[in-house]
Amino acid sequence: MADILQKIATKLYEGEDEEVAELVQKALDSGLTPKEILQDGLIAGMDQVGKDFKAGDLFVPEVLIAARAMHAGMNVLRPLLSASDSPTVGKYVIGTVKGDLHDIGKNLVKMMLEGAGFETVDLGTDVAPEAFVQAVREHKPRIVGMSALLTTTMVNMKSTIDALNEAGLRESVKIMVGGAPVTAAFAQQIGADAYAPDAATAVDVARKLA
Amino acid sequence: MTIALGIDTGGTYTDAALVDEGTGQVLHSAKALTTRWDLSVGIGKAIAAVLSQGGVAASRVSLVALSTTLATNAIVEGQGSPVCLILIGYDRDLMREFGFEGALVTPDVVYVRGGHDAIGDEVEPLDEQAVREAVASRIGRVAAFAVSGYFAARNPAHELRARAIIEETTARHSDDGRPLPVTCGHELSVRLNAVRRATTAALNARLIPLLQDLISTVQRTLAEQGISAPLMVVKGDGSLVRADWAMLRPVETILSGPAASAVGAWHLAGRRDVWVVDVGGTTTDIAALRGGHPRLNPEGARVGQWQTMVEAVDVRTTGLGGDSLVRLDGERRLLIGPGRVVPLCLLASDHPDVVAELERQAAQGGDEPWVGQFALLQRRPVNALADEERSLLRSLADGPRPVTALLREGGYPLVALRRLERLEALGLVARAGFTPTDALHVLGRFRRWDARASGLGAGLLAARLGCAAEAFCERVVAAVSEKVARELVTKVLADEGVAADWTMPALDALFARSVGNGNGSSLNCRLGLREPIVAIGAPAAAYMPAVADMLHTDLIIPDHADVANAVGAVAGGVVQTWRVMVQPLPGGEAFRVHLPGEVRDFPTVEDAVAYAERMVPAELAAAVRRAGAADVDVHIAREDRVAMAQAGWGHEVYLCTELTFTAAGRPSPAR
């Protein structure tokens, strides 16, 4: 039994999306519960991806491929996971701030968060402060994550926090920021709750905040 | 020699103090009981007493300053006039979904289109027609208007335009051509949070008529006493404003009492960094004084259920004072406060009959919680009451009566008790009972009123515990001191960002051991404060030496500690602060300065800052003179908020520049 879960984790790590989907189905047929498969197969594999990415053994393209495999497995499991099975740690609204079209880093964080059991709402790129406010209003997330890849758009992270403050919603969410030029000092200056230097750390930080 | 008259209306007493403006010396002081239903009655008595006591001619008083609990009490008790709140550019659905509509103070709220964004650009033009219609339909129905615009802290244009429309419309419809008062959110705070600015603006509007009444009756009282000096009011940060200015910004006078007491402590003790503990009749207030100024609450003062954006003294208030009700609960544990009652000794000195009743109760014995308590009439009702409530009031017409008797006559005792409590909440009836003040009378440490009544009251409670009256009174006094010590430690921790949870057994045990209640524990704990304690308030000397011992901390009880609030009222300066922000516009090609009345763009940060530094000081100095200052100094503090980007990404990121303009002067003797 444990073999097949180990195999799912390994194939996920290798980015074999079709094989992962097949293995998940097989595991279900063999009587394993969706929760077991998610926790000890898919998430276990994604955790290893995160660790090796952090250590520099994996690079962005490999992580993206692994995440695609994760999705393939989730597509099989999702209809079977009841609300109580789903290990949702919390809702997470994520987006790249206004004026910034970079999305690779943001997507990576999103996939890693999903791998860790977060339910994510992706607002995409070039997201205006007011759009973040509306998303918080609509989805009532635990955490809002903002990405910026340009020093010229970093200031829009502050504008977004300003907009959440003005709307009276700042205290209802935790705010995380990240992106290549962003620093912990910057996060503190603009009044964010946390900063993460990379996608794997982002998951650790989000778990602490949730 | 010019003389300043300071007045403080506290929960129990109204104090008056005459201070020599040249030397700062307290010349005379007096107290009168606070008359909650009309504060000017107690104020008049206190002023008359202090003038006659000192033999000071009224004409020599050159300044009068008042610190008052009126605004705080009115907010807590939900009093005030009907007001209409106009919200510009607010998202009504969001307000509803997040329960923010409950923070709007008034049920009469109008949403109109308009508002700005984070950089102060207009999102939508102001719907002037909607404002006009809203105002027209409320003529004769509201006493004041409040206006709050979305991001008005970054661009007040819509609030200012709405105000102009309201003033024009209401002036046209009024008999004397004068407009109704209008409060704009951006005048009270330029910090972000549209909900809290709306709360603050609405509270302010609702208080305006109340404060106008108080100030005009106080001015009449002053005139009757022959005082023609200008009247100033203490704000919640301890500074002063002229009465006519305070009438427009009444919400800024919340917590003026605790602020005045902190300033008074500094004035009397001559120490700039201390913990100020003000032990009053009703409450004990603790505040930090740093560099001679009360430390303010950056989050804004919370009063009753409302989180305001008023920067007032960060005070910790506990319902514990000389007149707190002392009682035993079902398990015969000693409880003190938070309710305030008339001490038995005071009651008996006005109504000697109660001594006989207490003797009767002592002879009879009894285990009911309200043994030894009385109810007495305070004032006539102004509103309609239920029949049972009226008959209860009638039964008190000839003087105070024991609570046990009232409950026996009122049908079911618990129903009768609720009825009594409702009349107390309305201020129609007061409860009398055993208090720490009575304990001091029994122990002979305080002698002003009838100690026999105190002794009998102590005997009733002590009998239930099976101890002697004196031993019981020692326990009460020690319990008050320990509670104050605990509150002081809680306050210090809170200021350091730690919430003290005394329900944690280990924390509670450590505290008990450190204040000497360790019952032979092997742990040797000591708590101490780095800064000395300055204790003020009438009963400070009775409780605070023990507090200082428990906390191994220096204690200063200055002369005139009993009227420190009134002294503090005249010791403050006139101060106004304006905050101006410069921020980059998208693209980083231009920089916008947000001034109190306008926004303007410049090619560089320095150009924007230079413009603010050129324009603001003169305007602010004029404003602070209108608020009653002379010899005005303007001070500018600049903070550039810049953060470094990650190494390899080159430059630093410029976020904004915050300019804080502070104008301060001494109170002007000119009217």
Boltz contact constraints between the chains, C-beta under 6 A:
constraints:
  - contact:
      token1: [A, 129]
      token2: [B, 118]
      max_distance: 6.0
  - contact:
      token1: [A, 137]
      token2: [B, 94]
      max_distance: 6.0
  - contact:
      token1: [A, 151]
      token2: [B, 645]
      max_distance: 6.0
  - contact:
      token1: [A, 151]
      token2: [B, 649]
      max_distance: 6.0
  - contact:
      token1: [A, 151]
      token2: [B, 653]
      max_distance: 6.0
  - contact:
      token1: [A, 152]
      token2: [B, 588]
      max_distance: 6.0
  - contact:
      token1: [A, 154]
      token2: [B, 653]
      max_distance: 6.0
  - contact:
      token1: [A, 158]
      token2: [B, 655]
      max_distance: 6.0
  - contact:
      token1: [A, 159]
      token2: [B, 118]
      max_distance: 6.0
  - contact:
      token1: [A, 162]
      token2: [B, 118]
      max_distance: 6.0
  - contact:
      token1: [A, 162]
      token2: [B, 192]
      max_distance: 6.0
  - contact:
      token1: [A, 163]
      token2: [B, 118]
      max_distance: 6.0
  - contact:
      token1: [A, 165]
      token2: [B, 192]
      max_distance: 6.0
  - contact:
      token1: [A, 165]
      token2: [B, 193]
      max_distance: 6.0
  - contact:
      token1: [A, 166]
      token2: [B, 151]
      max_distance: 6.0
  - contact:
      token1: [A, 166]
      token2: [B, 192]
      max_distance: 6.0
  - contact:
      token1: [A, 166]
      token2: [B, 194]
      max_distance: 6.0
  - contact:
      token1: [A, 168]
      token2: [B, 100]
      max_distance: 6.0
  - contact:
      token1: [A, 168]
      token2: [B, 193]
      max_distance: 6.0
  - contact:
      token1: [A, 168]
      token2: [B, 195]
      max_distance: 6.0
  - contact:
      token1: [A, 181]
      token2: [B, 645]
      max_distance: 6.0
  - contact:
      token1: [A, 181]
      token2: [B, 646]
      max_distance: 6.0
  - contact:
      token1: [A, 181]
      token2: [B, 649]
      max_distance: 6.0
  - contact:
      token1: [A, 183]
      token2: [B, 646]
      max_distance: 6.0
  - contact:
      token1: [A, 185]
      token2: [B, 643]
      max_distance: 6.0
  - contact:
      token1: [A, 186]
      token2: [B, 643]
      max_distance: 6.0
  - contact:
      token1: [A, 189]
      token2: [B, 641]
      max_distance: 6.0
  - contact:
      token1: [A, 189]
      token2: [B, 643]
      max_distance: 6.0
